[in-house]
Amino acid sequence: MFTRSNRRTLTAAVVCAGALALGTPAMAGAAPGPAQQSGVLSADAGISAKAGDKAGQKSNGRPDHAGQPGRPDHAGQPGPPDHANGKGKGNGKGKGHGNGGGQDAPEQTQCQFAPEGGAVEGSWDRDTLAGVAPDDLRIGNIAAGGGHHSDADYPDPFPSDPEYREHMAQEYSSLTHENYLKWEFVQPEQGVYDFEQADAVVAFAEANGMDLRGHALSWHSQNPDWLEEGDFSEAELREILEDHVRTVVSRYAGCIDQWDVANEIFQDDEAASIRDSENIWIRELGPEILDDVFTWAHEEDPDALLFYNDYNVDGLNAKADRYYDLISDQLERGVPVHGFGAQTHLSMQYGFDDTYQENLQRFDDLGIHTAVTEIDVRGVVDENDRMSPEDRAGAAERYATVLQACLDVSLCNSFTIWGTLDDQSWVPNTFPGEGDATVHEGDYERKPTYCIVQRTLVEHAEGASAWEDDASFEECRGILDAAGI
């Protein structure tokens, strides 16, 4: 656990402003500029960043991959990198989270976005989720922006709202790009990479001692029109994909601890068929391209954990079975797959699968990591955008059950909540009439769902008496008592 008595001297607002300055390395392969390295931003630098030529923040500077084999030989590929600490979890990046950065650990790639003095050790107040989490479990949230936010009546939260960034730094030990690493943002034109917003998120996390999950290197959705509508040969598509994976992963080597390498590759039909019509890569290059994407990513950052990630894999069901069989086969052939991510978007309109933990455990038994990557629990809401008291209590129970499952599976290494405030969540936009899915509301007031997560973490690590007696948790005890939980 991590404690602190004072807020960081380097505030979240200043850090993010520095990341968005002209000195931020937004071009592929560029070194961090002086403003970003120091974490201090002059007024002139801030003005220049806003008024600067966007062309100067993009690049088609792709690494020279000439000579790469057309089909990597997976024979003898190393298994998952040894990122385990004493409890078997962790990511090996040595950011002060008790995650394997000890004297005997191999030297790690230095993140080019780290502060000038080197990696920052994360530190959180006891009365926060990260502050009471075990050393080997990251509690995360998203850097919200892009996607549905583009059409909303408020600016993108992460780049526009200092209070939002401060909240993230104070509450969480892990951060996921909600949209800024998806293809339509990173490569909006063929061969032209725009890393401005993605860089800002990485620099912010590095300056605040947070881990990073990269989302996502390949997906069937949120691809740019030039890609989906282009007339490319198989060889050209393969080159486009390899270039993208290598360019993005190498840029953030040493920074991003886990990557969602292949996102949502199976459908929701009874057989959980592979997405061979929606997913351009599988449709045009065949499912064997999955081996290559993992291999390319591993070659560019051997220390990063590489995941599959999907929704509706919340128990022993057909889709989860397909992932289990696929990963088992790839591991036997030496493909560097290191993790399985269960998104865990739940709804109170549907039941909950009581085999959730059993499903995580079987992947753990394969020797790979697992993670709860995108949890939220939505329900039908009233005119105040709240679920009924009964559904709110049920949502809290589901948060607690999923978290406890992760805590009880030895290689489940992160628990990421998908959103902070309900009015910024993807849920109301995607599921009209539903909401109340996150753990904060209003002006970052804590909900029962927040407090049940806090209680579960405390009781797991320290026992029920710590939760009942410690004055640090008085606020949440009152919230749960008022909710009858």
Secondary structure, 3 states (H helix, E strand, C coil): CCCCCCCCCCCHHHHHHHHCCCCCCCCCCCCCCHHHHHCCCCHHHHHHHHHCCHHHHEECCCCCCCCCCCCCCCCCCCCCCCCCCCCCCCCCCCCCCCCCCCCCCCCCCCCCCCCCCCCCCCCCCCCCHHHHCCCCCEEEEEECCCHHHHHCCCCCHHHHCHHHHHHHHHHCCEEEECCCCCHHHHCCECCEEECHHHHHHHHHHHHCCCEEEEECCCCCCCCCHHHHCCCCCHHHHHHHHHHHHHHHHHHCCCCCCEEEEEECCECCCCCCCECCCCCHHHHHHCCCHHHHHHHHHHHHCCCCEEEEEECCCCCCCHHHHHHHHHHHHHHHCCCCCCEEEECCEEECCCCCCCCHHHHHHHHHHCCCEEEEEEEEEEEECCCCCCCCHHHHHHHHHHHHHHHHHHHHCCCEEEEEECCCEHHHCCHHHHCCCEECCCCEECCCEECHHHHHHHHHHHHHHHCHHHHHHCHHHHHHHHHHHHCCC
